[in-house]
Amino acid sequence: MVTAAIVARRLASRGQPLSSTGAGPAVASASVPDRRASAQATAGLFPPGDVAPGPGVVRAFGAYLERTLADADAGRCEVLAHPLALLSPGATVSVRAGTSPPWWDELCARRAGARVAFRGVAGRGPAGAVRRLPLTVFDRWDPSAVPPTPPELDVLAIVTTFNEADVVGGLLSRLRADGIRVRLIDNWSTDATFDIAARRAARDPGIALERFPSGAPPTYFELEKLLTRVEDAAHRSGADWVIHHDADEVRQSPWPDVSLRRALWCVEQFGFNCVDHVVMNFRPVDERWQGTGELEEAFGWFEFGDHHAAFRQQKAWKPQPVPVRCAATGGHDAEFPGRRVFPYRFLLRHYPIRSTAHGRRKVLVERQGRFSPEERERGWHVHYDQYSEHSTFLWAPTSLHRFTTLEDLDRRLLVERLSAAALPANPFPGESVDPSPSPPLSDPGVIALDAVRLGLRAARRAVTTARRAIAR
């Protein structure tokens, strides 16, 4: 067993004093000016009022992992409040709050037969205004240990489109570059969407397309009928994996530098057959988008989906002997016997409105008057109801989160992007944000910070005792 004295000596030998604040390697306590500078530096990274104390975020993440692992019969998770606590060998996922040095994390992971999967911070809001806790996630799902992706792995993206001429070409290029087949189902676009896809399909056998319904343009956009066609196409595809994809989306693996196709292969090797997503709606803050270029370069500001449907986005699955059903839930929930949803959510980067001109045309002309009255009565198609001819279609950057890289995002929003837990609109019990800025003294986060102080005192006493013994 590693004693407190040994820990103290190892920390001292590496020049890393034990601290209760900060992320990554432990650092010495900041001076007052340093804390003020840190608060100013992080203030612009969080929209005003978007505050979530770290202890509440950790609790929500633990509740999410417990639910998803239990639903998939994939083991259990543990949440450790002490930053020096040892991992349980039987835990599938371990979440440890508090500052711990990387070497200690690696040692604990090896001892428990796990790995260090993610490091980040739990808690949203400016430093100094809300308690934020360093967070380390350990698990047993190592993509680098998975055998190479077999060339014959067949991943099919079923893409539904209507008037997406400015983005459909880029979508096809991204998916095909990753080795993903595409079946495009167009709902009788009135712009060049179908023509662009047809030209690409003529020279690329990995792209197939059709119009739905097959006979003539529909009077209304009837989503359930379109999704029934998606269900049928997926069941008859013969693919190893199917992704239900929209044209204005970019899908991303939860692991940096792991492609979408490779990530699905890893999920399959880990014993899961379905993937959920976290919705990130990217918003225009200027008129930069002119219908060309890469979406990721033009849009760097986003907000998490805040409708209850955004918290069920099971839009990638392995086809089953029986058809996978998604039409009745608006395409949000892939339903089939034996479903095992991977706990880490993939990223669904959504670009629904791309400029003022695009927003006015799409929302006011092409969407609002085209929705099926019957589906509207069921509560569907409400996401554009707040817009009118007087609406602005630009967002203020101060109301959004900044996105640069996945690693940078983890320093601020690791829990949210992995699980959608701790977001205020999360409908699952125990998984929403804790609105209380002052957690009770029994809170795991408070216990963690107090435990660090107590552990440091014990380590100092142990070192003093050892020195006296040596002197004697």
C-alpha positions as CSV (number, residue, x, y, z in Angstrom):
1,M,0.0,0.0,0.0
2,V,1.2,3.5,-0.8
3,T,1.3,5.5,2.4
4,A,0.8,9.2,2.8
5,A,4.5,9.6,3.6
6,I,5.5,7.9,0.4
7,V,3.1,10.1,-1.6
8,A,4.5,13.2,0.0
9,R,8.1,12.2,-0.8
10,R,7.2,11.4,-4.4
11,L,5.4,14.7,-4.8
12,A,8.4,16.6,-3.3
13,S,10.8,14.8,-5.5
14,R,8.9,15.9,-8.6
15,G,8.5,19.5,-7.4
16,Q,4.7,19.1,-7.4
17,P,3.3,20.2,-4.0
18,L,-0.2,18.9,-3.2
19,S,-3.0,21.3,-3.8
20,S,-6.8,21.3,-3.8
21,T,-7.2,23.5,-6.9
22,G,-6.2,23.4,-10.5
23,A,-6.2,20.7,-13.2
24,G,-3.5,18.3,-14.3
25,P,-0.3,18.2,-12.2
26,A,-0.9,19.7,-8.8
27,V,0.4,23.3,-8.5
28,A,1.1,25.6,-5.6
29,S,-1.7,27.8,-4.4
30,A,-2.1,30.9,-6.5
31,S,-1.6,34.3,-5.0
32,V,-4.6,36.7,-4.9
33,P,-3.6,38.5,-8.1
34,D,-3.2,35.1,-9.9
35,R,-6.7,34.1,-8.8
36,R,-8.1,37.3,-10.1
37,A,-6.3,36.9,-13.4
38,S,-7.6,33.3,-13.6
39,A,-11.2,34.5,-13.0
40,Q,-10.9,37.1,-15.7
41,A,-9.4,34.6,-18.1
42,T,-12.2,32.1,-17.7
43,A,-15.1,34.6,-17.4
44,G,-15.4,34.9,-21.2
45,L,-15.5,31.2,-21.7
46,F,-18.9,30.7,-20.1
47,P,-22.2,32.4,-21.0
48,P,-23.6,34.7,-18.2
49,G,-25.6,32.7,-15.8
50,D,-24.3,29.3,-17.0
51,V,-23.0,28.3,-13.6
52,A,-22.8,24.8,-12.2
53,P,-20.8,23.9,-9.1
54,G,-18.2,21.2,-9.5
55,P,-19.6,18.9,-6.8
56,G,-23.1,19.0,-8.5
57,V,-21.6,18.2,-11.9
58,V,-19.7,15.2,-10.4
59,R,-22.9,13.9,-8.9
60,A,-24.8,14.2,-12.1
61,F,-22.0,12.5,-14.1
62,G,-22.1,9.6,-11.6
63,A,-25.8,9.3,-11.9
64,Y,-25.5,9.2,-15.7
65,L,-22.9,6.5,-15.6
66,E,-24.8,4.4,-13.2
67,R,-27.9,4.5,-15.4
68,T,-26.2,3.8,-18.7
69,L,-24.0,1.1,-17.4
70,A,-26.9,-0.6,-15.7
71,D,-29.1,-0.3,-18.9
72,A,-26.3,-2.0,-20.9
73,D,-25.5,-4.6,-18.2
74,A,-21.9,-3.3,-18.6
75,G,-20.7,-3.3,-15.0
76,R,-20.7,-0.5,-12.5
77,C,-19.1,2.9,-11.9
78,E,-17.6,4.5,-8.8
79,V,-17.2,8.1,-7.9
80,L,-14.2,8.8,-5.6
81,A,-14.1,12.0,-3.6
82,H,-10.5,11.7,-2.4
83,P,-7.9,12.6,-5.1
84,L,-5.5,10.0,-3.7
85,A,-8.1,7.2,-3.4
86,L,-7.3,3.9,-5.0
87,L,-9.6,2.5,-7.7
88,S,-11.7,-0.6,-7.3
89,P,-10.5,-3.4,-9.6
90,G,-14.1,-4.3,-10.3
91,A,-15.3,-0.9,-11.4
92,T,-15.9,-0.4,-15.2
93,V,-15.6,3.4,-14.9
94,S,-14.0,5.3,-12.1
95,V,-14.4,9.1,-11.6
96,R,-12.1,10.8,-9.2
97,A,-12.5,14.4,-8.2
98,G,-9.7,16.6,-6.9
99,T,-6.1,17.3,-7.9
100,S,-3.8,14.3,-8.4
101,P,-0.5,14.1,-10.2
102,P,-0.4,12.2,-13.5
103,W,2.1,9.7,-12.2
104,W,-0.3,8.8,-9.4
105,D,-3.2,8.4,-11.8
106,E,-1.2,6.1,-14.0
107,L,0.0,4.0,-11.0
108,C,-3.6,3.6,-9.7
109,A,-4.8,2.7,-13.2
110,R,-2.2,0.0,-13.7
111,R,-3.0,-1.4,-10.2
112,A,-6.7,-1.7,-11.0
113,G,-6.2,-3.0,-14.6
114,A,-7.7,0.3,-16.0
115,R,-6.4,3.3,-17.9
116,V,-6.5,7.1,-17.6
117,A,-9.2,7.9,-20.2
118,F,-9.9,11.7,-19.7
119,R,-8.8,14.6,-17.6
120,G,-10.7,17.8,-17.3
121,V,-12.7,20.0,-14.9
122,A,-16.2,19.6,-13.4
123,G,-18.1,22.8,-13.0
124,R,-19.1,25.6,-15.2
125,G,-18.6,29.3,-14.6
126,P,-15.7,31.8,-14.0
127,A,-13.0,30.7,-11.7
128,G,-13.6,32.2,-8.3
129,A,-17.3,32.5,-8.9
130,V,-18.0,28.8,-8.7
131,R,-16.3,25.8,-7.2
132,R,-14.7,23.8,-10.1
133,L,-13.1,20.4,-9.4
134,P,-10.3,18.7,-11.4
135,L,-11.7,15.4,-12.7
136,T,-10.0,12.2,-13.9
137,V,-12.0,9.5,-15.6
138,F,-10.6,5.9,-15.6
139,D,-12.1,3.1,-17.7
140,R,-11.3,-0.2,-19.5
141,W,-12.0,0.9,-23.0
142,D,-8.7,1.7,-24.7
143,P,-9.1,2.5,-28.5
144,S,-5.4,2.1,-29.0
145,A,-5.5,-1.5,-27.8
146,V,-8.3,-2.4,-30.3
147,P,-7.1,-4.4,-33.4
148,P,-6.9,-2.4,-36.6
149,T,-10.2,-1.6,-38.3
150,P,-10.8,-4.3,-40.9
151,P,-11.1,-3.0,-44.4
152,E,-14.4,-4.8,-44.9
153,L,-16.1,-3.0,-42.0
154,D,-19.2,-1.6,-43.7
155,V,-20.5,1.6,-42.1
156,L,-23.5,3.3,-43.8
157,A,-24.7,6.8,-43.3
158,I,-28.3,7.3,-44.3
159,V,-28.6,11.1,-44.9
160,T,-31.9,12.8,-45.2
161,T,-31.9,16.1,-47.1
162,F,-34.1,19.0,-48.1
163,N,-32.5,22.2,-49.6
164,E,-28.9,21.7,-48.2
165,A,-27.0,22.6,-51.3
166,D,-24.4,24.7,-49.5
167,V,-23.3,21.8,-47.2
168,V,-24.2,18.5,-48.9
169,G,-20.9,18.4,-50.9
170,G,-18.8,18.8,-47.8
171,L,-20.8,16.2,-46.0
172,L,-20.2,13.6,-48.8
173,S,-16.5,14.4,-48.9
174,R,-16.1,14.0,-45.1
175,L,-18.0,10.7,-44.9
176,R,-16.3,9.2,-48.0
177,A,-12.9,10.2,-46.8
178,D,-13.5,8.2,-43.7
179,G,-14.6,5.1,-45.7
180,I,-18.2,5.5,-44.9
181,R,-20.9,4.6,-47.5
182,V,-23.7,7.1,-48.0
183,R,-27.3,6.6,-48.9
184,L,-28.9,10.0,-49.5
185,I,-32.7,10.2,-49.2
186,D,-33.8,13.5,-50.6
187,N,-37.3,14.9,-49.7
188,W,-37.6,16.7,-53.1
189,S,-35.3,19.6,-52.6
190,T,-36.0,22.7,-54.7
191,D,-32.4,23.8,-54.8
192,A,-29.3,22.0,-56.2
193,T,-29.0,19.5,-53.4
194,F,-30.1,16.5,-55.4
195,D,-28.1,17.5,-58.5
196,I,-24.9,17.9,-56.5
197,A,-25.3,14.5,-54.9
198,A,-26.2,12.9,-58.3
199,R,-23.0,14.2,-59.8
200,R,-21.0,12.8,-56.9
201,A,-22.8,9.4,-57.1
202,A,-22.1,9.1,-60.8
203,R,-18.3,8.9,-60.1
204,D,-18.4,7.3,-56.7
205,P,-20.1,3.9,-56.2
206,G,-20.0,4.4,-52.4
207,I,-22.9,7.0,-52.8
208,A,-26.4,6.0,-53.6
209,L,-29.4,8.3,-53.7
210,E,-33.2,8.4,-54.0
211,R,-36.1,10.7,-53.7
212,F,-38.8,10.2,-51.2
213,P,-41.6,9.7,-51.7
214,S,-40.8,8.2,-55.0
215,G,-43.7,9.4,-57.1
216,A,-43.9,13.1,-56.6
217,P,-43.1,15.9,-54.1
218,P,-45.1,15.7,-50.9
219,T,-47.5,18.4,-49.9
220,Y,-46.0,18.5,-46.4
221,F,-42.8,17.4,-44.7
222,E,-44.0,14.2,-43.0
223,L,-41.1,13.2,-40.7
224,E,-42.5,9.9,-39.5
225,K,-43.0,8.5,-43.0
226,L,-39.5,9.6,-44.0
227,L,-38.0,7.9,-40.9
228,T,-40.0,4.7,-41.7
229,R,-38.1,4.7,-45.0
230,V,-34.8,5.2,-43.0
231,E,-35.7,2.2,-40.9
232,D,-36.3,0.0,-43.9
233,A,-33.2,1.2,-45.7
234,A,-31.1,0.5,-42.6
235,H,-32.6,-3.0,-42.1
236,R,-32.0,-4.0,-45.8
237,S,-28.5,-2.4,-46.0
238,G,-26.4,-5.3,-44.9
239,A,-24.1,-2.8,-43.2
240,D,-22.2,-3.5,-40.0
241,W,-23.2,-0.1,-38.6
242,V,-25.8,2.5,-39.7
243,I,-25.7,6.2,-38.9
244,H,-28.9,8.2,-39.1
245,H,-27.4,11.5,-40.4
246,D,-28.6,14.9,-41.3
247,A,-26.9,17.0,-44.0
248,D,-26.1,19.9,-41.6
249,E,-24.3,17.8,-39.1
250,V,-20.7,16.7,-38.4
251,R,-20.3,13.6,-36.2
252,Q,-17.2,13.2,-34.1
253,S,-15.7,10.4,-32.0
254,P,-15.4,11.0,-28.2
255,W,-11.6,10.3,-28.5
256,P,-9.2,12.8,-30.0
257,D,-7.6,11.6,-33.2
258,V,-10.0,8.6,-33.6
259,S,-12.1,8.7,-36.7
260,L,-15.8,8.1,-36.7
261,R,-15.6,4.8,-38.5
262,R,-12.7,3.6,-36.3
263,A,-14.7,4.7,-33.2
264,L,-17.7,2.6,-34.1
265,W,-15.4,-0.4,-34.6
266,C,-13.9,0.2,-31.1
267,V,-17.4,0.5,-29.6
268,E,-18.3,-2.9,-31.1
269,Q,-15.2,-4.5,-29.7
270,F,-16.0,-3.1,-26.3
271,G,-19.3,-5.1,-26.5
272,F,-21.8,-2.3,-27.4
273,N,-24.2,-2.0,-30.4
274,C,-25.6,1.5,-30.2
275,V,-24.2,5.0,-29.8
276,D,-25.8,8.1,-28.3
277,H,-24.8,11.7,-29.0
278,V,-24.5,15.0,-27.3
279,V,-26.1,17.8,-29.4
280,M,-24.0,20.9,-29.9
281,N,-25.8,23.6,-31.9
282,F,-23.3,25.9,-33.6
283,R,-24.5,29.4,-34.1
284,P,-23.5,32.2,-36.5
285,V,-22.0,35.2,-34.8
286,D,-21.3,37.0,-38.0
287,E,-22.0,36.7,-41.8
288,R,-18.8,34.8,-42.5
289,W,-20.6,31.8,-44.1
290,Q,-21.2,32.4,-47.8
291,G,-22.0,28.8,-48.7
292,T,-18.5,27.5,-49.3
293,G,-15.7,26.2,-47.2
294,E,-15.6,24.0,-44.1
295,L,-18.3,24.3,-41.4
296,E,-15.8,23.7,-38.6
297,E,-13.7,26.7,-39.8
298,A,-16.6,29.1,-40.2
299,F,-18.4,28.3,-36.9
300,G,-16.6,28.3,-33.5
301,W,-19.4,29.1,-31.1
302,F,-22.1,26.7,-29.8
303,E,-24.7,26.0,-27.2
304,F,-25.8,22.6,-26.0
305,G,-29.2,21.3,-27.1
306,D,-31.8,22.4,-24.5
307,H,-34.9,20.5,-25.7
308,H,-35.7,17.2,-24.0
309,A,-35.3,15.4,-27.3
310,A,-31.7,16.5,-27.4
311,F,-30.9,14.1,-24.5
312,R,-31.8,11.0,-26.5
313,Q,-29.8,10.9,-29.7
314,Q,-29.3,7.2,-30.3
315,K,-28.5,7.7,-34.0
316,A,-25.9,5.0,-34.7
317,W,-26.5,1.3,-34.3
318,K,-25.7,-2.2,-35.5
319,P,-28.5,-3.6,-37.7
320,Q,-30.3,-6.4,-36.0
321,P,-32.2,-9.5,-37.1
322,V,-35.4,-7.5,-36.5
323,P,-35.8,-3.9,-37.8
324,V,-34.5,-1.1,-35.6
325,R,-37.3,1.3,-34.9
326,C,-36.8,5.1,-34.6
327,A,-39.7,6.7,-36.5
328,A,-42.1,6.8,-33.6
329,T,-39.7,8.9,-31.5
330,G,-38.8,11.3,-34.3
331,G,-35.5,9.6,-35.0
332,H,-34.1,10.2,-31.5
333,D,-34.3,6.7,-30.0
334,A,-33.1,3.5,-31.7
335,E,-35.3,0.8,-30.3
336,F,-34.4,-2.9,-30.5
337,P,-34.1,-5.9,-28.2
338,G,-30.7,-6.3,-26.6
339,R,-29.7,-2.7,-27.1
340,R,-26.4,-1.8,-25.3
341,V,-25.7,1.9,-25.6
342,F,-22.1,3.0,-25.2
343,P,-21.8,5.3,-22.1
344,Y,-19.6,7.9,-23.8
345,R,-21.6,10.1,-26.2
346,F,-20.3,10.9,-29.6
347,L,-20.4,14.6,-30.7
348,L,-23.3,15.7,-32.9
349,R,-22.1,19.1,-34.2
350,H,-25.2,20.7,-35.7
351,Y,-25.2,23.7,-38.0
352,P,-28.9,24.4,-38.6
353,I,-28.7,28.2,-39.2
354,R,-25.6,29.5,-40.9
355,S,-26.3,33.2,-41.7
356,T,-29.1,35.7,-41.6
357,A,-30.0,35.1,-45.2
358,H,-29.9,31.3,-44.7
359,G,-31.9,31.5,-41.5
360,R,-34.7,33.6,-43.1
361,R,-35.0,31.4,-46.1
362,K,-34.8,28.1,-44.2
363,V,-37.0,28.9,-41.3
364,L,-39.6,31.4,-42.7
365,V,-39.9,30.1,-46.3
366,E,-38.8,26.4,-46.4
367,R,-39.8,25.0,-43.0
368,Q,-42.5,26.7,-41.0
369,G,-45.2,26.4,-43.6
370,R,-44.2,22.9,-44.7
371,F,-44.5,20.9,-41.5
372,S,-47.2,18.3,-41.3
373,P,-50.2,19.6,-39.4
374,E,-50.8,16.2,-37.9
375,E,-47.3,16.0,-36.6
376,R,-47.5,19.5,-35.3
377,E,-50.5,18.5,-33.3
378,R,-48.4,15.7,-31.7
379,G,-45.9,18.3,-30.5
380,W,-43.3,17.8,-33.2
381,H,-41.5,20.5,-35.2
382,V,-41.6,23.1,-32.5
383,H,-37.9,24.1,-32.7
384,Y,-38.5,27.1,-35.0
385,D,-41.6,28.4,-33.4
386,Q,-39.8,31.3,-31.8
387,Y,-38.7,32.8,-35.1
388,S,-40.6,35.5,-37.1
389,E,-39.8,38.0,-39.9
390,H,-38.5,40.3,-37.1
391,S,-36.1,37.8,-35.7
392,T,-32.3,38.2,-35.8
393,F,-30.4,35.1,-36.9
394,L,-27.1,36.0,-35.3
395,W,-26.0,35.2,-31.8
396,A,-23.8,37.1,-29.4
397,P,-20.6,35.2,-28.7
398,T,-21.0,36.0,-25.0
399,S,-24.1,33.8,-24.9
400,L,-22.3,30.7,-26.3
401,H,-19.4,28.3,-25.6
402,R,-16.2,28.5,-27.6
403,F,-15.0,25.4,-29.4
404,T,-11.5,25.0,-30.7
405,T,-10.2,21.5,-30.0
406,L,-11.6,18.5,-28.1
407,E,-8.7,18.8,-25.6
408,D,-9.5,22.4,-25.0
409,L,-13.2,21.6,-24.5
410,D,-12.3,19.0,-21.9
411,R,-10.7,21.7,-19.7
412,R,-14.1,23.3,-19.3
413,L,-16.9,21.0,-20.3
414,L,-15.6,17.4,-20.1
415,V,-18.7,16.0,-18.3
416,E,-21.2,17.8,-20.5
417,R,-19.6,16.6,-23.8
418,L,-19.2,13.0,-22.6
419,S,-22.6,12.6,-21.2
420,A,-24.9,15.7,-21.5
421,A,-25.2,15.3,-17.7
422,A,-25.2,18.4,-15.5
423,L,-27.1,20.5,-18.2
424,P,-30.1,22.3,-16.8
425,A,-32.6,20.8,-19.3
426,N,-31.5,17.2,-18.7
427,P,-34.7,15.3,-18.1
428,F,-33.2,12.3,-16.3
429,P,-33.6,12.3,-12.5
430,G,-30.4,13.2,-10.8
431,E,-28.6,14.1,-14.0
432,S,-29.5,17.8,-14.3
433,V,-27.3,20.6,-13.0
434,D,-27.3,21.3,-9.3
435,P,-28.7,24.8,-8.9
436,S,-27.3,25.4,-5.5
437,P,-24.0,27.4,-5.5
438,S,-23.2,26.3,-2.0
439,P,-23.2,22.6,-1.6
440,P,-23.7,21.1,1.9
441,L,-20.8,20.1,4.0
442,S,-21.5,16.4,3.2
443,D,-21.0,17.1,-0.5
444,P,-18.4,14.8,-2.1
445,G,-16.5,17.8,-3.4
446,V,-16.2,19.4,0.0
447,I,-15.1,16.1,1.4
448,A,-12.5,15.8,-1.3
449,L,-11.0,19.2,-0.6
450,D,-11.0,18.6,3.2
451,A,-9.5,15.2,2.6
452,V,-6.6,16.7,0.6
453,R,-5.8,19.0,3.5
454,L,-6.0,16.2,6.1
455,G,-3.9,14.0,3.8
456,L,-1.2,16.6,3.5
457,R,-1.1,17.1,7.3
458,A,-0.8,13.4,7.8
459,A,2.0,13.2,5.2
460,R,3.9,16.0,6.9
461,R,3.5,14.3,10.3
462,A,4.7,11.0,8.7
463,V,7.8,12.6,7.2
464,T,8.7,14.4,10.4
465,T,8.4,11.1,12.3
466,A,10.6,9.3,9.7
467,R,13.2,12.0,9.9
468,R,13.3,11.7,13.7
469,A,13.6,8.0,13.5
470,I,16.5,8.3,11.1
471,A,18.2,10.8,13.3
472,R,17.9,8.5,16.3
